Amino acid sequence: GGAILAVSQFTLLGDCRKGRRPSFVAAARPEEADGLYRSFVTEVAGQGLEVQEGRFQQHMDV
C-alpha cells in the first residue's frame, strides 16, 4: 500500500521552443484533459494505492 496526491498540471504541455512564452496550442481541450486526469486517478486507485486528488482547473496551494 501507499498513498499519492494527484494534481493536474496543465503546464506540462507548454511548448517553450520559441521565445519565452509557452504555447498551449497542442494542449487538450478541458473536457478531454479532465477525462485523461480521471483515467489516471482511476488507474492508480486500481493498483491499491490511496488517492487524494486536487480539483481539475482550480488554483490550489499544495
Stockholm file with secondary structure:
# STOCKHOLM 1.0

chainA/1-62         GGAILAVSQFTLLGDCRKGRRPSFVAAARPEEADGLYRSFVTEVAGQGLEVQEGRFQQHMDV
#=GR chainA/1-62 SS CCEEEECCCGGGGCBCSSSSSCBCTTSCCHHHHHHHHHHHHHHHHHTTCEEEECCTTCCCCC
#=GC SS_cons        CCEEEECCCGGGGCBCSSSSSCBCTTSCCHHHHHHHHHHHHHHHHHTTCEEEECCTTCCCCC
//
